[in-house]
Structures are given as structure tokens and as C-alpha cells.
Amino acid sequence: MTDEPEDTAAAAKHEKWLEKGVALRAFFYIFGTHLVAGFVWLLFYLGQHAQK
């Protein structure tokens, strides 16, 4: 029974670590999606204004 507070603290620390991982992954996915969308937008813009 003496291990319960330590187990609880370790579980809480692990859960915080998982939350940070999810938040970081979501940030990179959102950033990456916007980066790709911006590049596609740039290609369309340059294609529209190209000398033909």
C-alpha cells in the first residue's frame, strides 16, 4: 500500500507527458497542413500570372 502515491504520481506524470505529445503532434499537423495549402495556393497564383 505504500506504493500507491508513487504509482499515482508516476501515472499523472506519464499522462501529462502524453498530453504534451498529443498537443505537439496536433500543432505540427496543423502547421504542416497550412504549409502545404500555402504552397499549393502559391502554385495556383504563379500559374495564373505566368506569361503565356
CHARMM-style PDB file with segment names, atoms N, HN, CA, C and O in Angstrom:
ATOM      1  N   MET     1       0.811  -1.201   0.000  1.00  0.00      PROA
ATOM      2  CA  MET     1       0.000   0.000   0.000  1.00  0.00      PROA
ATOM      3  C   MET     1       0.855   1.266   0.000  1.00  0.00      PROA
ATOM      4  O   MET     1       0.352   2.344  -0.319  1.00  0.00      PROA
ATOM      5  N   THR     2       2.093   1.160   0.339  1.00  0.00      PROA
ATOM      6  HN  THR     2       2.501   0.285   0.598  1.00  0.00      PROA
ATOM      7  CA  THR     2       2.936   2.344   0.364  1.00  0.00      PROA
ATOM      8  C   THR     2       3.304   2.806  -1.033  1.00  0.00      PROA
ATOM      9  O   THR     2       3.779   3.929  -1.201  1.00  0.00      PROA
ATOM     10  N   ASP     3       3.095   1.968  -2.041  1.00  0.00      PROA
ATOM     11  HN  ASP     3       2.708   1.056  -1.905  1.00  0.00      PROA
ATOM     12  CA  ASP     3       3.460   2.329  -3.412  1.00  0.00      PROA
ATOM     13  C   ASP     3       2.366   3.115  -4.124  1.00  0.00      PROA
ATOM     14  O   ASP     3       2.613   3.658  -5.201  1.00  0.00      PROA
ATOM     15  N   GLU     4       1.173   3.193  -3.559  1.00  0.00      PROA
ATOM     16  HN  GLU     4       0.973   2.752  -2.684  1.00  0.00      PROA
ATOM     17  CA  GLU     4       0.066   3.852  -4.256  1.00  0.00      PROA
ATOM     18  C   GLU     4       0.328   5.321  -4.569  1.00  0.00      PROA
ATOM     19  O   GLU     4       0.088   5.723  -5.707  1.00  0.00      PROA
ATOM     20  N   PRO     5       0.805   6.151  -3.639  1.00  0.00      PROA
ATOM     21  CA  PRO     5       1.071   7.556  -4.004  1.00  0.00      PROA
ATOM     22  C   PRO     5       2.135   7.688  -5.094  1.00  0.00      PROA
ATOM     23  O   PRO     5       2.028   8.542  -5.974  1.00  0.00      PROA
ATOM     24  N   GLU     6       3.159   6.839  -5.029  1.00  0.00      PROA
ATOM     25  HN  GLU     6       3.246   6.145  -4.314  1.00  0.00      PROA
ATOM     26  CA  GLU     6       4.192   6.900  -6.056  1.00  0.00      PROA
ATOM     27  C   GLU     6       3.644   6.465  -7.408  1.00  0.00      PROA
ATOM     28  O   GLU     6       3.966   7.064  -8.434  1.00  0.00      PROA
ATOM     29  N   ASP     7       2.807   5.413  -7.409  1.00  0.00      PROA
ATOM     30  HN  ASP     7       2.545   4.927  -6.575  1.00  0.00      PROA
ATOM     31  CA  ASP     7       2.194   4.951  -8.652  1.00  0.00      PROA
ATOM     32  C   ASP     7       1.278   6.024  -9.225  1.00  0.00      PROA
ATOM     33  O   ASP     7       1.249   6.244 -10.435  1.00  0.00      PROA
ATOM     34  N   THR     8       0.537   6.685  -8.355  1.00  0.00      PROA
ATOM     35  HN  THR     8       0.561   6.506  -7.371  1.00  0.00      PROA
ATOM     36  CA  THR     8      -0.378   7.740  -8.800  1.00  0.00      PROA
ATOM     37  C   THR     8       0.408   8.914  -9.373  1.00  0.00      PROA
ATOM     38  O   THR     8       0.030   9.476 -10.401  1.00  0.00      PROA
ATOM     39  N   ALA     9       1.490   9.280  -8.714  1.00  0.00      PROA
ATOM     40  HN  ALA     9       1.797   8.824  -7.879  1.00  0.00      PROA
ATOM     41  CA  ALA     9       2.321  10.383  -9.201  1.00  0.00      PROA
ATOM     42  C   ALA     9       2.961  10.022 -10.538  1.00  0.00      PROA
ATOM     43  O   ALA     9       3.029  10.848 -11.448  1.00  0.00      PROA
ATOM     44  N   ALA    10       3.424   8.789 -10.646  1.00  0.00      PROA
ATOM     45  HN  ALA    10       3.369   8.118  -9.907  1.00  0.00      PROA
ATOM     46  CA  ALA    10       4.045   8.355 -11.900  1.00  0.00      PROA
ATOM     47  C   ALA    10       3.012   8.323 -13.024  1.00  0.00      PROA
ATOM     48  O   ALA    10       3.311   8.707 -14.154  1.00  0.00      PROA
ATOM     49  N   ALA    11       1.805   7.868 -12.718  1.00  0.00      PROA
ATOM     50  HN  ALA    11       1.562   7.556 -11.799  1.00  0.00      PROA
ATOM     51  CA  ALA    11       0.747   7.833 -13.729  1.00  0.00      PROA
ATOM     52  C   ALA    11       0.366   9.240 -14.160  1.00  0.00      PROA
ATOM     53  O   ALA    11       0.141   9.485 -15.345  1.00  0.00      PROA
ATOM     54  N   ALA    12       0.293  10.163 -13.212  1.00  0.00      PROA
ATOM     55  HN  ALA    12       0.476   9.963 -12.250  1.00  0.00      PROA
ATOM     56  CA  ALA    12      -0.052  11.546 -13.540  1.00  0.00      PROA
ATOM     57  C   ALA    12       1.037  12.173 -14.407  1.00  0.00      PROA
ATOM     58  O   ALA    12       0.743  12.909 -15.349  1.00  0.00      PROA
ATOM     59  N   LYS    13       2.283  11.880 -14.086  1.00  0.00      PROA
ATOM     60  HN  LYS    13       2.522  11.282 -13.320  1.00  0.00      PROA
ATOM     61  CA  LYS    13       3.399  12.424 -14.870  1.00  0.00      PROA
ATOM     62  C   LYS    13       3.375  11.858 -16.294  1.00  0.00      PROA
ATOM     63  O   LYS    13       3.599  12.580 -17.266  1.00  0.00      PROA
ATOM     64  N   HSD    14       3.102  10.567 -16.394  1.00  0.00      PROA
ATOM     65  HN  HSD    14       2.921   9.981 -15.604  1.00  0.00      PROA
ATOM     66  CA  HSD    14       3.027   9.924 -17.711  1.00  0.00      PROA
ATOM     67  C   HSD    14       1.872  10.505 -18.525  1.00  0.00      PROA
ATOM     68  O   HSD    14       2.003  10.714 -19.731  1.00  0.00      PROA
ATOM     69  N   GLU    15       0.745  10.764 -17.865  1.00  0.00      PROA
ATOM     70  HN  GLU    15       0.639  10.595 -16.885  1.00  0.00      PROA
ATOM     71  CA  GLU    15      -0.422  11.342 -18.551  1.00  0.00      PROA
ATOM     72  C   GLU    15      -0.112  12.747 -19.055  1.00  0.00      PROA
ATOM     73  O   GLU    15      -0.506  13.100 -20.166  1.00  0.00      PROA
ATOM     74  N   LYS    16       0.578  13.545 -18.266  1.00  0.00      PROA
ATOM     75  HN  LYS    16       0.898  13.258 -17.363  1.00  0.00      PROA
ATOM     76  CA  LYS    16       0.980  14.893 -18.698  1.00  0.00      PROA
ATOM     77  C   LYS    16       1.901  14.803 -19.913  1.00  0.00      PROA
ATOM     78  O   LYS    16       1.788  15.593 -20.851  1.00  0.00      PROA
ATOM     79  N   TRP    17       2.820  13.823 -19.885  1.00  0.00      PROA
ATOM     80  HN  TRP    17       2.912  13.181 -19.124  1.00  0.00      PROA
ATOM     81  CA  TRP    17       3.742  13.642 -20.993  1.00  0.00      PROA
ATOM     82  C   TRP    17       2.974  13.277 -22.264  1.00  0.00      PROA
ATOM     83  O   TRP    17       3.297  13.765 -23.347  1.00  0.00      PROA
ATOM     84  N   LEU    18       1.964  12.423 -22.134  1.00  0.00      PROA
ATOM     85  HN  LEU    18       1.702  12.027 -21.254  1.00  0.00      PROA
ATOM     86  CA  LEU    18       1.144  12.049 -23.291  1.00  0.00      PROA
ATOM     87  C   LEU    18       0.361  13.248 -23.823  1.00  0.00      PROA
ATOM     88  O   LEU    18       0.243  13.425 -25.036  1.00  0.00      PROA
ATOM     89  N   GLU    19      -0.171  14.068 -22.921  1.00  0.00      PROA
ATOM     90  HN  GLU    19      -0.075  13.925 -21.936  1.00  0.00      PROA
ATOM     91  CA  GLU    19      -0.910  15.259 -23.350  1.00  0.00      PROA
ATOM     92  C   GLU    19      -0.003  16.212 -24.123  1.00  0.00      PROA
ATOM     93  O   GLU    19      -0.413  16.773 -25.139  1.00  0.00      PROA
ATOM     94  N   LYS    20       1.218  16.395 -23.647  1.00  0.00      PROA
ATOM     95  HN  LYS    20       1.550  15.939 -22.821  1.00  0.00      PROA
ATOM     96  CA  LYS    20       2.160  17.264 -24.355  1.00  0.00      PROA
ATOM     97  C   LYS    20       2.469  16.703 -25.737  1.00  0.00      PROA
ATOM     98  O   LYS    20       2.575  17.457 -26.704  1.00  0.00      PROA
ATOM     99  N   GLY    21       2.614  15.385 -25.835  1.00  0.00      PROA
ATOM    100  HN  GLY    21       2.528  14.773 -25.049  1.00  0.00      PROA
ATOM    101  CA  GLY    21       2.884  14.743 -27.121  1.00  0.00      PROA
ATOM    102  C   GLY    21       1.746  14.943 -28.097  1.00  0.00      PROA
ATOM    103  O   GLY    21       1.974  15.214 -29.276  1.00  0.00      PROA
ATOM    104  N   VAL    22       0.519  14.811 -27.615  1.00  0.00      PROA
ATOM    105  HN  VAL    22       0.333  14.590 -26.658  1.00  0.00      PROA
ATOM    106  CA  VAL    22      -0.650  14.999 -28.478  1.00  0.00      PROA
ATOM    107  C   VAL    22      -0.726  16.449 -28.938  1.00  0.00      PROA
ATOM    108  O   VAL    22      -0.981  16.714 -30.113  1.00  0.00      PROA
ATOM    109  N   ALA    23      -0.509  17.387 -28.027  1.00  0.00      PROA
ATOM    110  HN  ALA    23      -0.302  17.172 -27.072  1.00  0.00      PROA
ATOM    111  CA  ALA    23      -0.566  18.807 -28.378  1.00  0.00      PROA
ATOM    112  C   ALA    23       0.521  19.157 -29.396  1.00  0.00      PROA
ATOM    113  O   ALA    23       0.270  19.896 -30.348  1.00  0.00      PROA
ATOM    114  N   LEU    24       1.710  18.633 -29.196  1.00  0.00      PROA
ATOM    115  HN  LEU    24       1.914  18.033 -28.422  1.00  0.00      PROA
ATOM    116  CA  LEU    24       2.811  18.907 -30.124  1.00  0.00      PROA
ATOM    117  C   LEU    24       2.520  18.319 -31.497  1.00  0.00      PROA
ATOM    118  O   LEU    24       2.757  18.968 -32.516  1.00  0.00      PROA
ATOM    119  N   ARG    25       2.010  17.102 -31.529  1.00  0.00      PROA
ATOM    120  HN  ARG    25       1.816  16.574 -30.701  1.00  0.00      PROA
ATOM    121  CA  ARG    25       1.679  16.448 -32.796  1.00  0.00      PROA
ATOM    122  C   ARG    25       0.582  17.214 -33.524  1.00  0.00      PROA
ATOM    123  O   ARG    25       0.661  17.405 -34.737  1.00  0.00      PROA
ATOM    124  N   ALA    26      -0.435  17.652 -32.796  1.00  0.00      PROA
ATOM    125  HN  ALA    26      -0.499  17.496 -31.811  1.00  0.00      PROA
ATOM    126  CA  ALA    26      -1.519  18.423 -33.412  1.00  0.00      PROA
ATOM    127  C   ALA    26      -0.987  19.727 -33.986  1.00  0.00      PROA
ATOM    128  O   ALA    26      -1.382  20.129 -35.080  1.00  0.00      PROA
ATOM    129  N   PHE    27      -0.090  20.395 -33.253  1.00  0.00      PROA
ATOM    130  HN  PHE    27       0.230  20.068 -32.364  1.00  0.00      PROA
ATOM    131  CA  PHE    27       0.498  21.640 -33.740  1.00  0.00      PROA
ATOM    132  C   PHE    27       1.238  21.410 -35.053  1.00  0.00      PROA
ATOM    133  O   PHE    27       1.074  22.176 -36.002  1.00  0.00      PROA
ATOM    134  N   PHE    28       2.051  20.355 -35.109  1.00  0.00      PROA
ATOM    135  HN  PHE    28       2.184  19.733 -34.338  1.00  0.00      PROA
ATOM    136  CA  PHE    28       2.810  20.088 -36.333  1.00  0.00      PROA
ATOM    137  C   PHE    28       1.903  19.684 -37.487  1.00  0.00      PROA
ATOM    138  O   PHE    28       2.156  20.064 -38.630  1.00  0.00      PROA
ATOM    139  N   TYR    29       0.852  18.922 -37.207  1.00  0.00      PROA
ATOM    140  HN  TYR    29       0.646  18.614 -36.278  1.00  0.00      PROA
ATOM    141  CA  TYR    29      -0.088  18.552 -38.274  1.00  0.00      PROA
ATOM    142  C   TYR    29      -0.794  19.794 -38.820  1.00  0.00      PROA
ATOM    143  O   TYR    29      -0.921  19.955 -40.033  1.00  0.00      PROA
ATOM    144  N   ILE    30      -1.247  20.658 -37.938  1.00  0.00      PROA
ATOM    145  HN  ILE    30      -1.144  20.528 -36.952  1.00  0.00      PROA
ATOM    146  CA  ILE    30      -1.936  21.882 -38.375  1.00  0.00      PROA
ATOM    147  C   ILE    30      -0.968  22.783 -39.133  1.00  0.00      PROA
ATOM    148  O   ILE    30      -1.308  23.306 -40.195  1.00  0.00      PROA
ATOM    149  N   PHE    31       0.233  22.966 -38.595  1.00  0.00      PROA
ATOM    150  HN  PHE    31       0.509  22.542 -37.733  1.00  0.00      PROA
ATOM    151  CA  PHE    31       1.237  23.800 -39.254  1.00  0.00      PROA
ATOM    152  C   PHE    31       1.606  23.222 -40.622  1.00  0.00      PROA
ATOM    153  O   PHE    31       1.702  23.954 -41.607  1.00  0.00      PROA
ATOM    154  N   GLY    32       1.810  21.911 -40.673  1.00  0.00      PROA
ATOM    155  HN  GLY    32       1.732  21.317 -39.873  1.00  0.00      PROA
ATOM    156  CA  GLY    32       2.174  21.266 -41.934  1.00  0.00      PROA
ATOM    157  C   GLY    32       1.073  21.372 -42.974  1.00  0.00      PROA
ATOM    158  O   GLY    32       1.349  21.596 -44.153  1.00  0.00      PROA
ATOM    159  N   THR    33      -0.175  21.212 -42.545  1.00  0.00      PROA
ATOM    160  HN  THR    33      -0.398  21.031 -41.587  1.00  0.00      PROA
ATOM    161  CA  THR    33      -1.305  21.342 -43.463  1.00  0.00      PROA
ATOM    162  C   THR    33      -1.376  22.751 -44.033  1.00  0.00      PROA
ATOM    163  O   THR    33      -1.610  22.928 -45.229  1.00  0.00      PROA
ATOM    164  N   HSD    34      -1.176  23.750 -43.187  1.00  0.00      PROA
ATOM    165  HN  HSD    34      -0.986  23.606 -42.216  1.00  0.00      PROA
ATOM    166  CA  HSD    34      -1.201  25.125 -43.673  1.00  0.00      PROA
ATOM    167  C   HSD    34      -0.028  25.401 -44.606  1.00  0.00      PROA
ATOM    168  O   HSD    34      -0.165  26.143 -45.578  1.00  0.00      PROA
ATOM    169  N   LEU    35       1.110  24.812 -44.314  1.00  0.00      PROA
ATOM    170  HN  LEU    35       1.221  24.209 -43.524  1.00  0.00      PROA
ATOM    171  CA  LEU    35       2.278  24.995 -45.171  1.00  0.00      PROA
ATOM    172  C   LEU    35       2.028  24.398 -46.559  1.00  0.00      PROA
ATOM    173  O   LEU    35       2.330  25.039 -47.566  1.00  0.00      PROA
ATOM    174  N   VAL    36       1.487  23.198 -46.625  1.00  0.00      PROA
ATOM    175  HN  VAL    36       1.242  22.678 -45.807  1.00  0.00      PROA
ATOM    176  CA  VAL    36       1.172  22.563 -47.906  1.00  0.00      PROA
ATOM    177  C   VAL    36       0.101  23.363 -48.647  1.00  0.00      PROA
ATOM    178  O   VAL    36       0.213  23.582 -49.854  1.00  0.00      PROA
ATOM    179  N   ALA    37      -0.940  23.802 -47.927  1.00  0.00      PROA
ATOM    180  HN  ALA    37      -1.031  23.625 -46.947  1.00  0.00      PROA
ATOM    181  CA  ALA    37      -2.004  24.588 -48.556  1.00  0.00      PROA
ATOM    182  C   ALA    37      -1.453  25.902 -49.112  1.00  0.00      PROA
ATOM    183  O   ALA    37      -1.842  26.333 -50.197  1.00  0.00      PROA
ATOM    184  N   GLY    38      -0.553  26.531 -48.368  1.00  0.00      PROA
ATOM    185  HN  GLY    38      -0.237  26.181 -47.486  1.00  0.00      PROA
ATOM    186  CA  GLY    38       0.070  27.764 -48.845  1.00  0.00      PROA
ATOM    187  C   GLY    38       0.910  27.535 -50.086  1.00  0.00      PROA
ATOM    188  O   GLY    38       0.921  28.368 -50.992  1.00  0.00      PROA
ATOM    189  N   PHE    39       1.614  26.414 -50.138  1.00  0.00      PROA
ATOM    190  HN  PHE    39       1.605  25.737 -49.402  1.00  0.00      PROA
ATOM    191  CA  PHE    39       2.422  26.097 -51.311  1.00  0.00      PROA
ATOM    192  C   PHE    39       1.539  25.852 -52.530  1.00  0.00      PROA
ATOM    193  O   PHE    39       1.848  26.314 -53.628  1.00  0.00      PROA
ATOM    194  N   VAL    40       0.440  25.123 -52.337  1.00  0.00      PROA
ATOM    195  HN  VAL    40       0.189  24.747 -51.445  1.00  0.00      PROA
ATOM    196  CA  VAL    40      -0.499  24.882 -53.446  1.00  0.00      PROA
ATOM    197  C   VAL    40      -1.101  26.201 -53.916  1.00  0.00      PROA
ATOM    198  O   VAL    40      -1.229  26.437 -55.118  1.00  0.00      PROA
ATOM    199  N   TRP    41      -1.471  27.059 -52.967  1.00  0.00      PROA
ATOM    200  HN  TRP    41      -1.367  26.868 -51.991  1.00  0.00      PROA
ATOM    201  CA  TRP    41      -2.012  28.371 -53.316  1.00  0.00      PROA
ATOM    202  C   TRP    41      -0.976  29.161 -54.129  1.00  0.00      PROA
ATOM    203  O   TRP    41      -1.328  29.808 -55.115  1.00  0.00      PROA
ATOM    204  N   LEU    42       0.279  29.109 -53.724  1.00  0.00      PROA
ATOM    205  HN  LEU    42       0.564  28.583 -52.923  1.00  0.00      PROA
ATOM    206  CA  LEU    42       1.344  29.806 -54.444  1.00  0.00      PROA
ATOM    207  C   LEU    42       1.480  29.268 -55.871  1.00  0.00      PROA
ATOM    208  O   LEU    42       1.665  30.043 -56.810  1.00  0.00      PROA
ATOM    209  N   LEU    43       1.390  27.961 -56.035  1.00  0.00      PROA
ATOM    210  HN  LEU    43       1.239  27.332 -55.272  1.00  0.00      PROA
ATOM    211  CA  LEU    43       1.478  27.381 -57.373  1.00  0.00      PROA
ATOM    212  C   LEU    43       0.334  27.873 -58.261  1.00  0.00      PROA
ATOM    213  O   LEU    43       0.552  28.226 -59.420  1.00  0.00      PROA
ATOM    214  N   PHE    44      -0.887  27.897 -57.715  1.00  0.00      PROA
ATOM    215  HN  PHE    44      -1.064  27.611 -56.773  1.00  0.00      PROA
ATOM    216  CA  PHE    44      -2.019  28.402 -58.493  1.00  0.00      PROA
ATOM    217  C   PHE    44      -1.847  29.879 -58.821  1.00  0.00      PROA
ATOM    218  O   PHE    44      -2.155  30.309 -59.932  1.00  0.00      PROA
ATOM    219  N   TYR    45      -1.355  30.659 -57.860  1.00  0.00      PROA
ATOM    220  HN  TYR    45      -1.104  30.310 -56.957  1.00  0.00      PROA
ATOM    221  CA  TYR    45      -1.158  32.092 -58.082  1.00  0.00      PROA
ATOM    222  C   TYR    45      -0.109  32.319 -59.175  1.00  0.00      PROA
ATOM    223  O   TYR    45      -0.317  33.125 -60.082  1.00  0.00      PROA
ATOM    224  N   LEU    46       0.995  31.619 -59.087  1.00  0.00      PROA
ATOM    225  HN  LEU    46       1.164  30.964 -58.350  1.00  0.00      PROA
ATOM    226  CA  LEU    46       2.055  31.793 -60.087  1.00  0.00      PROA
ATOM    227  C   LEU    46       1.600  31.290 -61.457  1.00  0.00      PROA
ATOM    228  O   LEU    46       1.947  31.886 -62.476  1.00  0.00      PROA
ATOM    229  N   GLY    47       0.835  30.208 -61.493  1.00  0.00      PROA
ATOM    230  HN  GLY    47       0.553  29.724 -60.664  1.00  0.00      PROA
ATOM    231  CA  GLY    47       0.326  29.705 -62.764  1.00  0.00      PROA
ATOM    232  C   GLY    47      -0.641  30.658 -63.399  1.00  0.00      PROA
ATOM    233  O   GLY    47      -0.668  30.792 -64.623  1.00  0.00      PROA
ATOM    234  N   GLN    48      -1.447  31.334 -62.584  1.00  0.00      PROA
ATOM    235  HN  GLN    48      -1.425  31.225 -61.590  1.00  0.00      PROA
ATOM    236  CA  GLN    48      -2.418  32.283 -63.108  1.00  0.00      PROA
ATOM    237  C   GLN    48      -1.729  33.531 -63.671  1.00  0.00      PROA
ATOM    238  O   GLN    48      -2.225  34.137 -64.620  1.00  0.00      PROA
ATOM    239  N   HSD    49      -0.611  33.909 -63.102  1.00  0.00      PROA
ATOM    240  HN  HSD    49      -0.207  33.417 -62.330  1.00  0.00      PROA
ATOM    241  CA  HSD    49       0.085  35.120 -63.534  1.00  0.00      PROA
ATOM    242  C   HSD    49       1.293  34.832 -64.417  1.00  0.00      PROA
ATOM    243  O   HSD    49       2.131  35.710 -64.625  1.00  0.00      PROA
ATOM    244  N   ALA    50       1.390  33.637 -64.927  1.00  0.00      PROA
ATOM    245  HN  ALA    50       0.710  32.924 -64.757  1.00  0.00      PROA
ATOM    246  CA  ALA    50       2.532  33.274 -65.777  1.00  0.00      PROA
ATOM    247  C   ALA    50       2.366  33.897 -67.170  1.00  0.00      PROA
ATOM    248  O   ALA    50       1.252  34.091 -67.657  1.00  0.00      PROA
ATOM    249  N   GLN    51       3.494  34.197 -67.780  1.00  0.00      PROA
ATOM    250  HN  GLN    51       4.398  34.039 -67.384  1.00  0.00      PROA
ATOM    251  CA  GLN    51       3.493  34.699 -69.146  1.00  0.00      PROA
ATOM    252  C   GLN    51       3.139  33.538 -70.083  1.00  0.00      PROA
ATOM    253  O   GLN    51       3.821  32.513 -70.085  1.00  0.00      PROA
ATOM    254  N   LYS    52       2.101  33.695 -70.858  1.00  0.00      PROA
ATOM    255  HN  LYS    52       1.547  34.527 -70.856  1.00  0.00      PROA
ATOM    256  CA  LYS    52       1.685  32.589 -71.729  1.00  0.00      PROA
ATOM    257  C   LYS    52       1.913  32.940 -73.190  1.00  0.00      PROA
ATOM    258  OT1 LYS    52       1.622  32.131 -74.071  1.00  0.00      PROA
TER     259      LYS     52
END
